[in-house]
Amino acid sequence: MKKKCYFFIFIFFLFGCKSKNTQYERKSYTLLDNEIMTTMPGSLIVAGDYLVWEDPFARDYFVHVHDKETGKKIGVMGKVGEGPQEFITGGISQIAIDNRFFADDANGKTKGFLSLDSLILNKETFVPLSDSEQLSRPVMTELAKDLFVGITENGDKDYFKANIQGQNSTFGVYPVSEVRQHVGGNMTYNPEKKSLVYASFNFPYLVLYQKTGNTFSLLWERKSNGNEYEVVDDQIIFDRTIGGIHEVCMSKDYIITLERDRDRDPIDESTVGRDVSKCPHTVFLYDYDGNLVKIVDLGIPVMRIAADCQDNVLYAIGADPDYILVKYEL
């Protein structure tokens, strides 16, 4: 294991190199709903008192809302269709601002907001964008109010671009430092700590950035020893049998990754596909300094995870054997 420190920026090469002090735990879930009817669940999001999940293959409504504590179904939003205020292939933002999700259509022109407050009051949930919002809203991922982050173009100096309070900037390092090529991944934001985490699903890679003014600065990286890929003619060729981090979220004390404990479950990732029974059943808990604290066996294969920064409760959609919505006290 190698560790370098330059001006308080830490670079870790720790994946596949677990500390002898790493704890292993097995947790039992608390069932919230055993009737998650979907071909494959999309994103799972904690929004205040609610849990929200997307159904990318829905034929009626693609957003489902549950009470966070009881699992009770509150209702659905985002009508599927080709008419006004309908979505052919809808998607929502990772965060509800003023209890509204931004929603747009990957294969249509519909853009607007879906209101949780309106859903509770049994009112129309779709709120169209104003003319000014149509013109000014950045085409990036919304992580907090007036905070948008996206990726740059391959070959650009920095990995990410940001629009914060209307100010544009770029920041971030490339996961494979010798090649300026973007890799597939997920990011999430902790507004309490002003921390942005990015994790790659192509290979084991985790990085944390800190918001400073109207941009972000690198705090630390965790990356593998490079055995999961090779660089050929300035292109990254990944070993598809290994894979990386499936999902990432942040709680009060942990950065939580859904990833396979390959010491105990050395499955060929290229064989998984949509077979939920082959999904990982472990989450790795890192502290905000980048240390792996413990590995938790969730007891079932899991596809989606979510948390918020107020506590250390993990929510998940997994299979036992059908899709279920559950929670764990970490």
N, C-alpha and C positions, 0 to 999 in steps of 0.2 A: 504494500500500500504506500503510495506517495502522497505527500502533502506539501503544497507550496503556499507561501503567503507574501503578497505584494500589496502594501498599503491597505491592509485590512480586507483585501479581496481574496477569498479562499477558493482554491481549485481542488476538488476532491476526485480521486480515482478510486471509487469504493464499491461500485456495483459488482456483485459476485464476490465481494470480499467482506463478509459479514463479521462484525466484531464478536468476540467470545462473550461479550456482555449483552448482546442483542437478545431480548426476551422473545419467547414464542408463547402465544396464548391462543386458546380456542374459545370463541364466544358463541353464545346462543342468541338467536334473534328474537325480537318481539314482533309478532305479526301485526301489520297494519291493514293489509288488504290481500286476500288470496284470489281475487278475481281481476287480475290485470290482463285484460283481453287485448292482445296485440300480436302481430306477426313477429315484430321485433321492437322493443322500446327504444325511443330516442332519449334525448337529454333528460336528466332528473335535476330539479332545481329546488332549493329551499328559498321561499319567499315569505319572510315574516312568520305568520301563523300557518302557512300553507306549504304543501308539497305539490310541485307541478311537474308533470312529465309529458313528453311529446310522443305521438304515435305517427311516425313518418309514412305509414301505409294505411292510415285511416281513410274511411270512405264517407264519414260524416263530419266529425270534429277532431282536430289533431292535437288539442291541448286539454289535458285532464287535470283537475284540481282536487286535492284531498286536504282534510284537516291534518295538521302535522302531528298532533298528539294522539288522536284516536284513529286516524286512517279513514275516517268517514268521507265518502265521496261528496264533494261540494257541487261539482258541475263540470261542464265542458265549454270550451271556447274555440274559436277559429274554424269557421265552417269551410268544409272542403267543397270546391266547385269552381266553375268558371264565370260566375256572375259577379256583380259588384259586391265588394266587401267579402269575397270568397277567395280561397287559396287553392291553387292546383297542387303545389308542393310547398306547404307553409313551414316556417321556422320562427322561433322567438329568441330574443336576447337572453343572455345568461342571468340577468338581474332585472327585478321589477323596480322601477323608479316611480315614486308617487303611486305605488301599487298598480303600475301598468307595465306590460311587456311590449317592447317594439317587435312587430311581426312583419315579415316580408315573404314574398313568394319567389322561390328559385326558378320557377317556370312560368311566371305570370307577372302582372304589373301591380298587384295589390300591395300596398304598404300602409301601415298604421299602427295603432296600439290596441292591445287587448287588456281590458280593465278588470282586475280582480274585484274591485269595489262594486262595479256594475253587475258582475256575476252574482255576488252575494245578495244584491238587491233585486235580482231577477230582471235586470234591464239589459238592453242591447250592449254587448261587450266591446264591439268594434268602434274605435275612435279614429277617424281619418287624420292624416297629417295635414297641418296647415300649409299654406303656400310657402311661407318662410322656412318651415321645417323640411319641405320637399327640396328646397334649394340648398339649405345649409347643413343638413345632417351628413356627417362623414360616412363614407362607405368602409367602415371598419367595425370591429367587435366592440360593443359597448360594455364596459366593465364597471362603471360607476357614473354618477351624474357628471356630464361634461368631460368624461374620460373615455377615449376611444383608442384602441390599439389594433394594428394590423401588421402584416409582414411586408417587407420591401420586395424588390425584384432580385432574382438571382444575380450575383455579381456586385450588388451594391455594397458599400462599405459596412453598413450596419444591418442587423437582422430584422429589426422591428421599426415601424413608424408609429407615431402617436399624435393625437390631437387632444390636448388638455386645455380646457378653458379657452378653446379657439386657437391655441398656439400649436404649431406643427413642430415636430422634432423627430429624430431617429436615434436609435440606441440598440445595444445588444450585440452579442457575439454569435458566430456560427457554431452549431454543435460539433461539427467536424471542422476543426480550425483550418486545415490545409485546403479546404474547398469552400468557396462561397456559393453554397447550394442549400436551399431550404429543405427541411425534412418535415414529414407529417407530425403533427403534435396537437396538444390541447393546452390552453392557458386559463388561469383563473386568478381572481384578485381578492385580497383581504383588505377592505377599506379601513379597518381598525389599525392594522399595522402598516398600511400603505405598501403592501408587498404583492408583487406579481410573480407567479410561478408558471413555468413552461415545462412541459414534459413531452418527450417524443414517443410515439407508438411504433416507430421503426426500429429503435434500438434503445437500450437503457440509458436515458439521459434526463437529468433534472436540473433546472437552473432557477435561481431566485434573484429578482431585481427589486430595488427599493425606489419608490417615487421620491424624487428630489426636485422641487419646483414643478416645472412643466415638462419633465422628462423622467427617465429612470436610470439608475446606476446599478452595475453588477455587484451583487454581494457574494454569491458562490455558485459553483457548478459541481454537479456530481455526474461523472461519466465513466463508462466502462474502459477496459484496457484496449478496446479497438478490435477485439476478436470477432465482433458481430458484423463487421463490414470490411470492405476493401475499396480502395480508390483506384479506378481504372480510367485512363484518359480524362482525368478531371471530373469523373462522375462517381458518385457513391453507390456501391453495390451492396445492399444489405443482405444478411443471412436471414431469410424469411422463416427459418425453422426456430429462431430464437425470439424475435420480436422485442418489444419494449414495454412501455407503460400504457395500459389500456385507458385509464381515466385518472384524473387528479382533482382533488378539492382541498379546501383548507378549513380547519376548525379553530377553536380558541388557542389550543396549544400545539396542534400538529398540522403538518403538510401530509396529506393522506393520498397514497397512490394505490390504484388497483393494478397489481402486477403479480406475476407468477413466481412463487418460490421454487426456483428451478432445482434446488437441492432436493426437494421433496416431491416435486411434480415436473419432471423434465419432459413435458410433452412437446411434440413437434408443432409449433404454432401454425405452420402452413396447412395443417390438417383441420384446424378449428372451424373456420368459416362461420356459418350461422348456427352451429351446433352448440346450444347454450350449455349442454352438459360438460363441454370441454373448456368452458370459460374459467378463468382463475378464481380460486376461492380464498385468496389471501389479500390483505391490504398491508402495506408497509407504512409505518408511522415515523416520520422524520420531525425533529424539532426545527425551530426557525433558524438554527445555526447550521443546519444541514446534516446533523447526526442521525443515523438510523437508531431509533429508540426501541422499537419492537415490531414484530411481525404477528399479525392477528389472522388466524384461520376463522373465516366467517361460517364455515360449516356447510355452505351451499355454493354452487357456481354463481357468480355475480357478473352482470353486464353493466350496470350503472351505479354510481355512487354520488352522494351529495352531502354537504355539511354547511354550517355557517359559523361565523367567528364568535358567536355568543356562548357556545358550549362545546363539549366534545362528544356530541351525538352524531353517529354516522347513519345515514339513510341509504337504502340500496334497493335496486330491483334485481332479483335473482330468480332461480328456478328450484322448485321443490315438489314435484318435478315441473309443474306449470309455473308461469310467471307470478311472483308475489312481490308485494311492497313491504319492506321490513325496516327495523331500526336496531342499532346496537349502541350500548353505552360503552364508550372507549375509556 
